[in-house]
Amino acid sequence: MNEGIKETLAFKSPCSDSSNICTFRIADFGCSAGPNTFLAMEKIIEAVEQKYHAQFQNSPPLELQVFFNDVTTNDFNTLFKTLPLYQKYFAAGVPGTFYGRLFPKSTLHLACSSYSLHWLSKVPEEVVDKKSPAWNKGSIQCSGTAEEVAKAYSAQFKTDMDNFLNARAQEIIGGGLMVIIIPGLPDGILMSQTGAGIFNDFFGSCLIDMAKLGVISEEKVDSFNLPLYYSSAKELEEIIKNNGHFFKRKVLQHR
Ligand SMILES: C[S@@+](CC[C@H](N)C(=O)[O-])C[C@H]1O[C@@H](n2cnc3c(N)ncnc32)[C@H](O)[C@@H]1O
């Protein structure tokens, strides 16, 4: 993020109004109840201020506004009760899904989202449809082994990412920056071969055992799928490229 802010964030001047007050607006999409979001905001602000002061030596100090977004059922009470006492920014909560518009046009300078965009807006319908070749019987996730299931999840991920990118493209000012941190799969690795995938399969097999014992119905287990998708870096890069609203600067992969 530091590098991106230093090298890519092109703020001509955030003091666009005549009052000469410079307001820099940041939004965290999928902030949860803290504290990770506070640390992320602190780091972003540090880098933004450094860049601003290096670029505009004699300009008025930046005023910072941070918008914390999450779904309406998020625990915003805990988030705001634990807000650091001496934060340098004006904080505001923005409830609602990030798969649609949440801000007026051209109001944000920097958008970030960490460990949130792998949550799909919904489970793809085909995977719970008994008549579909993508019916995901016996599994609660997109493990990657059944091609039709993987296709259905991948299509849902693409639709969701497109909606996210389209909405943010309206909200972020030209020259602004977006940082996405998302869990994904190294090329050629299936979800079922990852730690998270193994855990989900194990959890699914517990539910199947419970159905066998008659604790819950088999139908209920069959109808349960996690709205979760780990894409490869290549898949995500292609979505961003085809969407066309954002110029991709860099993809960093960590294992
Ligand atoms: C694993 S937490 C990540 C929290 C924090 N960003 C971090 O990096 O630790 C994922 C968050 O994404 C939120 N989320 C999932 N889908 C969302 C959506 N469609 N719109 C807004 N928030 C969403 C969840 O409610 C949850 O708080």
The ligand as a Gaussian input file, in Angstrom:
#p B3LYP/6-31G(d) Opt

LIG

0 1
 C      -12.914000     -11.542000       7.184000
 S      -13.715000     -10.020000       7.442000
 C      -12.406000      -8.894000       7.023000
 C      -12.277000      -7.801000       8.030000
 C      -11.131000      -6.832000       7.827000
 N      -11.243000      -6.123000       6.566000
 C       -9.791000      -7.520000       7.907000
 O       -9.008000      -7.467000       6.947000
 O       -9.503000      -8.104000       8.947000
 C      -14.803000      -9.904000       6.042000
 C      -15.811000      -8.768000       6.185000
 O      -16.416000      -8.543000       4.911000
 C      -17.742000      -8.201000       5.140000
 N      -18.527000      -8.396000       3.911000
 C      -18.770000      -9.560000       3.258000
 N      -19.553000      -9.346000       2.205000
 C      -19.812000      -8.009000       2.186000
 C      -20.589000      -7.170000       1.332000
 N      -21.241000      -7.669000       0.278000
 N      -20.629000      -5.835000       1.596000
 C      -19.962000      -5.315000       2.654000
 N      -19.218000      -6.076000       3.512000
 C      -19.145000      -7.394000       3.275000
 C      -18.160000      -9.162000       6.253000
 O      -19.344000      -8.744000       6.879000
 C      -16.933000      -9.127000       7.152000
 O      -17.034000      -8.157000       8.145000

